[in-house]
Amino acid sequence: MSKSTFNRVIPAAIAVAALAGSAMAMPTWTVAYDQTGVPSSGGTHGMRSVAVGNNSVYFGFIQSSPNRNVYRHDWDAPYGFMNNRGANSGDQPKAIATDDRGNVFIGNRVSGTQTTIVKVHDAALTEQHSFNFSTNEFGGVAVAKHGSDYFLYVSREAGRQINRYNINDVSNITLDVSFGTGGTYTLPMANSSSGVLRGLWVQPDGTIYVTSRADQVGGMAGALHRVASDLSTVDSIHVASAQDVALFQGKAYVTSYAGLNSKISVVDLGPYAVSEEWTVADIGFARGSSEGYAGIDIDPKGRIWLTDHYYGGSSSLGWSDRLLVSSPIPAPGALALLGLSGLYAIRRRR
C-alpha cells in the first residue's frame, strides 16, 4: 500500500504552552518494587519495560546475563511477587504488551546482535510460542484490536520503522502486508538522520503514538510522533529524551530518560501540546546523572506504573531499580476538564 506521507512539526511555542484550566492535581507515588536488598537480584538490573493486565503488572530487566527476567507482581498493594519468566543469557526484554485475551507478548533483543524475538506467554508467564523477527532491535511493542482483528505493532531502534503483525492466531503470527509498504511503515523525519524509535501506543482507530530520543523537532532532540491511522500525516512535538508513552483519558504521558532531568510530560491530545511536566522533584525520588525513567503504563484504575531505571548510580551500591506506582489520575476535580474519554487501550508497548 503506497502512501503520500508528510510530517508536520508543531511549533515549539505551542507545544510547550501550558493550557489554561487544564492543570491536573499532581499524583503521589509509591514504590511497588525496590530491587535494593533483594537477595536473589544477583546483578539483575536495567528495569526497562512494563505493562499491566490480568490484575498483574509485568516488568522486565535488560542487563546482567543470565538474569534478564520478566517479573509478574500483583497490581494491588502490597504488590506481592507472583512469578517470573526466566530468560536465557541472550534475551533482553525491551518491550512488553498484553491483550484482553490473557496473552503477554515480550519483545526480546538477543544481546550482542540485532536479532529480535517475540515470545508469547499466558497470563502466568508460561511461554507458549516464539517468533524470530530478524534484524533491527525493538524499541517498543503494542497490541491493538481493530474491529474483530488483533494486531501486534513493533517499533524499531533503527531505520525509524514500524511493522504490523496479525495476531488473531498467536500460534501463527504473520506480517500484515496491507500495512504501509509490505507490512512496514517508515516514519518520515527529513531533519534527522538518526531517528531512534522507542515506546509505542496504538489506538483502536489505528492512530499510532511513538517516541524517539533522537529525532530533531524545532532543533531539539526528542519527540513524540502521532501517525494518522491511514499513515497519511505525522504530527511531531518536542519531548526531551522521550523514551516511552501511555495514553489515558485524552492525554499522553511520555517518559524522559535523562538523569537528573528525567520527567513525565503530559500531552493534551486535542491541541497536541505539552500541558504539564512532572520532574524528578515532583515525583519525589533522587536520581543519578546516568539514570532515568524508562517504561510507563496506566491501568484501568488510572494508576501510572513507571520503571525507575537503575537509580543506584553505581554497581558498588548494588543494583537498585525500582517500580513506582502513582495514585489514580486524573484527580476527581479534573475529570470535567477532559475533552476526550474512554481512550484506555489494550496494552501495547514498550
C-alpha positions in Angstrom: 0.0 0.0 0.0 1.5 3.3 -1.1 1.0 6.4 1.0 2.0 10.0 0.3 3.1 10.8 3.8 4.2 14.1 5.2 5.4 15.4 8.5 4.0 18.3 10.5 6.1 19.8 13.2 4.1 21.5 15.9 5.6 25.0 16.7 7.6 24.9 19.9 5.8 27.9 21.3 2.6 26.0 21.1 3.9 22.6 22.1 5.3 23.8 25.4 2.5 26.2 26.3 0.5 25.3 29.4 -3.2 25.0 28.7 -5.3 27.3 30.8 -7.6 25.5 33.1 -6.4 22.0 32.2 -3.8 21.5 35.0 -4.2 18.3 36.9 -3.5 17.6 40.6 -0.1 16.1 41.0 -0.3 12.3 41.7 1.5 10.8 44.7 4.0 8.0 44.2 4.6 4.7 46.0 7.5 2.2 45.5 5.8 -1.0 44.4 9.1 -2.9 44.0 12.6 -1.9 45.1 15.5 -4.2 43.9 17.8 -2.8 46.6 18.5 -5.6 49.1 16.6 -8.3 47.1 18.6 -11.4 47.9 18.1 -13.0 44.5 18.9 -9.9 42.5 22.3 -11.3 41.6 23.3 -8.4 39.4 20.0 -8.1 37.6 19.4 -4.5 36.7 18.2 -2.2 33.9 14.4 -2.2 34.5 13.3 -1.1 31.0 9.8 -2.4 30.2 6.4 -2.5 31.9 2.9 -3.5 31.0 -0.3 -4.1 33.0 -3.1 -6.7 32.5 -4.8 -9.6 34.1 -4.7 -7.9 37.6 -1.0 -8.0 37.2 1.9 -5.8 36.4 4.8 -7.2 34.3 8.2 -5.6 34.2 11.5 -6.7 32.6 15.2 -6.3 33.1 17.6 -6.0 30.1 21.1 -6.2 31.6 23.4 -8.6 33.5 23.2 -12.0 31.9 21.7 -14.5 32.9 19.1 -12.5 34.9 17.2 -10.8 32.1 13.9 -11.8 33.6 10.3 -10.5 33.4 8.6 -10.4 36.8 4.9 -10.6 37.5 3.5 -8.9 40.5 0.0 -8.3 41.9 -1.1 -4.8 40.9 -2.8 -4.2 44.3 -0.9 -3.3 47.5 1.3 -4.7 48.8 2.2 -5.5 45.2 3.4 -9.0 46.0 5.5 -11.2 43.7 3.5 -13.8 41.8 6.0 -15.5 39.5 8.6 -14.7 36.8 9.7 -15.8 33.4 13.3 -16.8 33.4 15.3 -15.8 30.3 18.3 -17.3 28.6 21.5 -15.3 28.8 20.9 -13.6 25.5 17.3 -12.3 25.9 16.8 -8.6 26.7 13.1 -8.0 27.3 13.0 -4.4 25.9 9.2 -4.3 25.5 6.1 -5.9 26.9 2.5 -5.8 25.8 -0.7 -7.6 26.9 -4.1 -8.2 25.3 -7.6 -8.8 26.6 -7.3 -12.5 25.8 -4.8 -13.0 28.6 -1.7 -13.1 26.3 1.6 -11.4 27.3 3.9 -10.5 24.4 7.6 -10.0 25.2 9.8 -8.3 22.7 13.4 -9.5 23.2 16.6 -8.4 21.6 19.3 -11.0 21.6 22.2 -9.5 23.3 25.2 -8.6 21.1 23.1 -8.8 17.9 20.2 -7.0 16.2 18.1 -10.2 16.2 14.6 -9.7 17.6 12.3 -12.4 19.1 8.7 -12.1 20.2 7.7 -14.6 22.8 4.0 -15.2 23.6 3.1 -16.2 27.1 -0.1 -16.8 29.0 -1.0 -14.6 31.9 1.1 -16.6 34.3 4.2 -16.1 32.1 4.3 -19.6 30.8 5.8 -19.4 27.3 3.5 -20.6 24.5 5.2 -19.6 21.3 8.3 -17.9 19.9 8.9 -16.0 16.7 12.2 -14.7 15.2 11.6 -11.3 13.6 15.2 -11.0 12.4 17.1 -7.6 12.3 16.6 -4.2 13.8 16.1 -4.4 17.6 12.8 -3.5 19.2 12.1 0.0 20.6 8.5 -0.9 21.6 5.6 -3.3 21.1 1.9 -2.5 21.2 -1.2 -4.6 20.8 -4.4 -3.0 19.3 -7.7 -4.5 18.3 -9.2 -3.1 15.2 -12.8 -4.4 14.8 -12.5 -8.1 15.4 -8.9 -8.4 14.5 -5.8 -8.2 16.8 -2.5 -6.7 15.7 0.9 -6.5 17.2 2.8 -3.3 16.3 6.6 -3.2 16.6 8.8 -0.1 16.5 12.5 -0.5 15.6 15.5 1.2 17.1 16.9 1.7 13.6 15.5 3.0 10.4 12.5 4.7 12.0 10.4 1.6 11.0 7.1 0.3 12.4 5.9 -3.2 11.5 2.4 -4.7 12.0 1.7 -8.3 12.5 -1.7 -10.2 12.6 -2.0 -12.0 15.9 -5.6 -13.4 15.7 -3.9 -16.8 16.0 -1.0 -16.3 18.4 0.5 -19.7 17.3 0.9 -18.3 13.8 1.9 -14.6 13.9 2.2 -13.2 10.3 3.3 -9.9 8.9 0.3 -7.8 7.8 1.4 -6.8 4.3 -1.6 -4.5 3.9 0.1 -2.1 6.4 2.4 0.6 5.0 4.6 -0.9 2.3 4.5 -4.7 2.6 4.0 -4.6 6.4 6.4 -1.7 7.1 5.9 2.0 7.7 8.9 4.3 7.8 8.5 7.5 9.8 9.4 10.5 7.6 11.8 12.7 9.6 13.8 14.6 6.9 15.5 16.8 9.5 17.1 13.9 11.3 19.3 11.1 10.0 19.5 9.2 13.3 15.9 8.7 14.4 15.6 6.0 17.0 12.1 4.9 17.8 11.2 3.6 21.3 7.9 3.5 23.1 4.7 2.7 21.2 1.0 3.0 21.7 -1.8 2.3 19.1 -5.4 3.5 19.5 -8.3 1.3 18.5 -8.9 3.6 15.5 -5.3 2.9 14.3 -3.7 6.2 15.3 -0.1 5.5 16.3 1.9 7.3 19.0 5.6 6.6 19.1 8.6 8.2 20.9 12.1 9.0 19.7 15.1 10.1 21.7 17.0 11.3 18.7 14.6 12.9 16.2 15.1 16.7 16.0 11.9 18.8 16.4 12.4 22.6 16.5 16.2 22.0 16.7 15.9 20.0 19.9 16.4 16.2 20.3 13.5 14.0 21.4 10.0 13.7 20.1 6.5 12.3 20.4 5.1 11.5 17.0 1.4 11.0 16.2 0.8 9.0 12.9 -2.6 9.1 11.4 -4.5 5.8 11.1 -4.2 5.9 7.3 -0.4 6.8 7.6 -1.0 10.0 5.6 0.2 12.5 8.1 2.5 12.8 11.2 2.4 15.4 13.9 5.6 15.8 15.9 6.3 17.7 19.1 9.5 18.0 21.1 9.8 16.0 24.3 13.4 15.8 25.5 14.9 12.3 25.6 11.5 10.8 25.0 11.5 7.1 26.0 8.0 5.6 26.3 4.4 6.7 26.1 1.0 5.7 27.5 -2.5 7.2 26.9 -5.3 7.7 29.3 -8.4 9.9 29.2 -7.4 12.1 26.3 -3.8 12.7 27.4 -0.5 11.1 26.6 2.1 10.5 29.3 5.7 10.5 28.0 8.8 9.5 30.0 12.2 11.1 29.5 15.3 9.1 30.3 17.6 12.0 31.2 19.3 11.6 34.5 18.5 14.5 36.8 16.3 15.9 34.1 14.1 12.8 33.9 10.4 13.6 33.8 6.9 12.7 32.7 5.5 15.1 30.1 1.7 15.3 30.0 0.5 15.9 26.4 -3.1 17.1 25.7 -4.2 15.3 22.5 -6.7 17.8 21.3 -4.3 20.8 20.7 -1.4 18.3 20.8 0.6 20.3 23.3 2.6 19.6 26.4 0.5 20.9 29.2 2.5 19.8 32.2 5.9 18.4 33.1 6.4 16.3 36.2 10.0 16.4 37.2 12.2 14.3 39.5 11.4 16.8 42.3 7.7 16.4 41.7 7.9 12.6 41.7 10.0 12.7 44.8 13.0 10.5 44.4 16.6 11.4 44.0 18.5 10.3 40.9 22.0 10.0 39.5 23.3 11.5 36.3 23.2 8.4 34.2 19.7 7.1 35.2 16.2 7.8 34.0 12.6 7.0 33.7 12.0 4.2 31.1 8.8 2.2 30.7 5.3 3.6 31.5 1.8 2.1 31.5 -1.5 3.1 33.0 -4.0 0.6 34.4 -7.8 0.9 34.1 -7.9 2.5 37.6 -5.8 5.4 36.3 -2.6 4.5 38.2 0.7 5.1 36.4 3.3 2.4 36.5 6.8 3.7 36.0 10.1 1.9 35.7 12.8 3.8 37.5 15.9 2.5 35.7 18.9 1.7 37.8 18.7 4.5 40.3 21.7 3.3 42.4 24.1 5.1 40.0 26.9 2.7 40.6 27.2 -1.1 40.8 29.2 -0.6 44.0 25.9 0.5 45.6 24.1 -2.6 44.5 21.6 -2.9 41.6 18.6 -0.8 42.7 16.0 -0.4 40.0 12.5 0.5 41.3 8.9 0.1 40.0 6.8 3.1 41.0 3.1 3.4 41.1 1.0 6.6 41.3 -2.3 7.5 42.9 -5.1 7.4 40.3 -5.2 10.1 37.6 -6.7 12.4 36.8 -7.8 13.9 40.0 -11.6 13.8 40.5 -11.8 17.6 40.2 -10.2 17.5 36.8 -12.5 15.0 35.1 -14.8 17.6 33.8 -12.0 19.3 32.0 -11.2 16.4 29.8 -12.3 16.7 26.2 -11.9 13.1 25.4 -12.7 9.9 27.3 -12.6 6.2 27.0 -9.1 6.1 25.4 -7.7 3.3 27.6 -6.4 0.8 25.1 -5.2 -2.8 25.3 -1.6 -2.7 26.2 0.7 -2.4 23.7 4.1 -1.4 24.5 7.0 -0.9 25.0 
